[in-house]
Amino acid sequence: MEKERKLMNSSLLNEMSRRSFVKLLTAGGAAAMLHGGLLTPKAFAGPAKTAGGCKAFHSACQRNCYDTCAMLSYVDDGVLKYVEGDKQSTFTNGGLCVKGYSYPRRVYSPDRIKYPMKQIGRGTGNWKRISWEEAIDSICDKILSIKKEDGHLLGLALDKNSGSEGITNCAVIQGLFTGLGYTTRFEGSNCWPAGYDAQYFDFGDMVCNDPEDLANAGYIILWGVNPAWTSIHTMKFIYAAKERGAKVVCIDPVLTQTAAKCDEYLAPKMGTDGALALGMARHILDLGLADRGWVADNALGFPEFEQYLREKVTVQWAAEETGIPAETIARIAEEFAKAKPATVWIGYGLQRHTNGGRAVRSIDALVAMTGNVGKKGGGARYGQEFTWDFEYWPKSKMSPPAGSIGFVNPAKQKPGEPTVYSNRSLNRNQAAREMRKADPKIRMLWVSCSNPMSQYPNRNEMEKMYRGLDMLVVVDQFFTQTAELADIVLPTTTQFEEWQVNVSYWHYWLAINEQCIEPLFEAKPNTVISALVSKRMNELSPGSCTYQQDLTPKECMIRNFNDTIHKLNGISSWEDLLKGPVKAKRNPVSWAEGKFKTPSGKYEFLSAKAAEYGHPALPEYHSRRPNHDKFVVLTPHTKFGLHSQFINLDWMRDFNPEPCVYINPNSARSKNIVSGDMVRVYNKFGEVAVKAQVTDNVPEDTLLMYEAWFKNEKFNVQNVLDDAVADMGAYQFGGHRGPAIQEQFANVEKM
Amino acid sequence: MQESQHEAQTLASLRDFFIAQDGAELEAAVGRLPEDLKSAVPAVPDWDAAEFDFNRFFVGPRILAAPPYASVYLSPEPQVMGEAALEARRIYAALGLQSPFDARLPDDHLSLELDALRIMQGVLSHTPSEPLKELRDCFVHEHLNVWVPLFARRVRMVAPEHTIIRFMADAVERCVESVAESKGRF
């Protein structure tokens, strides 16, 4: 119903006072009617409170996107009314993204999970409401029975991902599991491991220039990144550079909104970015435009790289490999090399390929050989984590209970020495496969800040594995496709209902998140949930959990501040953040001093560490894996959601009501498909039924579906995605390679 | 049974039904209906199944078929904790009452509002009061009887006939409408 309703007359409410009502109650002997009812006497009742006195609180977005906005939240009478960006952060600069403005819809959505609930029969949809006590009891009973039956807890697994990336969430969820014993953890990262490793091989660390520094660039290549949709706040710095005369080039297989705003757009064939970068590098060499001075002072292995380029790479070869005309490759290369400073923003999509890490190494090399590393307005920008050195308390200070038995790593266990136990670490990018071969079997899984059913590939296999669990516990705000299979769901809080602190992996700002409203219904923060589990475990079996038993979110947040964070941000305590967000006091130009953290202390074109991990020492090109079906399938991020978050909200559905598959007109014609037709996108792993939208924004050989969760729809791109992994990621992510989720294949037909 | 007693018992039963936490509480709430209504209740072969249905409609964890909160129907855009919830809170405060749930349950939950109506009607049946009557009329005509019919309609769109969910949704709509129509009774 959309009706403008007149609110009840406030003066009418004011006339009826508590005193007069109590008199009425006692006069008629009717006070007894309160007995057995719901409403209770109010301790003090004054005149009805008038609206209009919003109080502002500092908040921080928890969605783990580039922009991680510093926010202001306005609360009146205990209700969150609206949110806006905090102008004190020059990155956020007072604005949010379309998703951020919808936050009040998220907090007050009627669809929120409200109470702990238990499903009677996995996937039946028959749910019973239970108390927190009963929920925690069931969970603890199961944990203790696994421990008793198996003698260890490797059958208990945790999938904690970045869906709610407040710092304390990183500490309290894994902390609980450490407190329980040695367990199984889904680790690695769905996001950036291949490129992360590449930057570590080349630079010894991953540190980008301050994104606000993009305004200083003379030439910007946005390579495999779509900031008009996924980092809207960075766009203003790109525009500032343009206004100063910088050229902005977008390289993407898809004509994105970002591409539409750039000066030039290149669409290489999927998975050929490394060839493009190397082709450019070869041309720069031929023109004598390499910065040999910088390279001589700061790099290792350039002569070897040069030899590789001269022997194996030509612009013509790059043109044939990428589908980009040779003349264009040459021209862009020359422009890039001559513009000072020039920079590349390396997106995460381009490294989610079987050759993605090498592609990033090639782009790093392009930036380095032109002398653009360590320069204001320059750099091979990927991300940073120097702002993340919190205490991660209590996780960082904990040990499992004495006598715990866990995983024994044969590669690390020395014969004759005391057994060294650890958690068992499985690659979340191959979760179904890992679960299938896990021995001992995973019996119980706790999922928090994660929606694996919507986000992990090979969904049909994932579902089989999840259905084989003894118990699945899902902690979430909404009833996701993972929650559909849960035995127990636990409602958790939004950031407005808890204390948190947050930083970005892109900009340099730190923001506190004040709790501004009480938790709705029976939602609890992860800090409290972990404490409840620990307390009950120790009641049932003393000493069975070493995690803190009483901990508030605010205490936990405070304990995570340390001298490193204070010094970096120029604060004396967390309370300084109550005045507003602060920016790290650090040179905004990464690698300005040329002190690289590689074994040689130099930028390494030739990386022994890369070779140690089974890669060529040089950034050599390797083709992606061949197609196993007719079309390439791309599943990038939409503006209206962050993975499976936000799109379920009504405001987002106004703009984005249903999923589509985008097909090139030539391909559509060959399949007799027009816009609006229902089609099947299918391959040997599964299929997706979806509406077609014909557009020449996508190449002829490509089908594009934005990965997202639409409530009330079975749509799930993961049905047709397999768990191929990227070339890199094992170095920095505990042996776990990244996903090759943008290198997928399928066919399509009209339904 | 006196009309006011019948109404009070109906309101109490409906209040308890829509805030029930399990099948046993649902059954007990239905059992407290006045006899004439109780005799018309459709058979419930399995109160566990009724509980599952109840949760699908009103509790979760899935998307609710018919959220039992005034704000969902009275706000320009459906949400909980809209102006209607604050309005309900102010009404309770004007009566010297409050929800025992604090923020854990929005003040405009159907059961809380039914309880407020029950109390108002109960007081008025013993002790006439023009201000309270005016408050009651306003609450019913500008709030309860605006959203409860929409809520009941939402239930009817999904719930099959001859189910307890449908019966109780129809009953609450009739009860609120009856109070609205009997303006001036007391």
Interface residues (C-beta under 8 A of the other chain):
Chain A: M1 E2 K3 E4 R5 K6 L7 M8 N9 S10 L12 L13 N14 E15 M16 S17 R18 R19 S20 F21 V22 L24 L25 A27 G28 G29 A30 M33 L34 G36 G37 L38 L39 T40 P41 K42 A45 G46 A48 K49 A51 D77 G78 V79 P104 R105 V107 Y108 S109 P110 D111 R112 I113 K114 Y115 M117 I120 G125 N126 W127 K128 R129 F479 A483 V489 P491 I517 E518 P519 L520 F521 E522 D650 W651 K711 N712
Chain B: A8 A12 R15 I19 Q21 D22 D48 A49 E51 F52 N55 R56 V59 G60 P61 R62 I63 L64 P67 Y69 S71 V72 Y73 L74 P76 E77 P78 Q79 V80 M81 G82 E83 A85 L86 E87 R89 R90 I91 Y92 A93 A94 L95 G96 L97 Q98 S99 P100 D102 A103 R104 L105 P106 S111 L112 D115 A116 R118 I119 G122 V123 H126 T127 S129 P131 L132 E134 L135 C138 F139 E142 H143 V146 L150
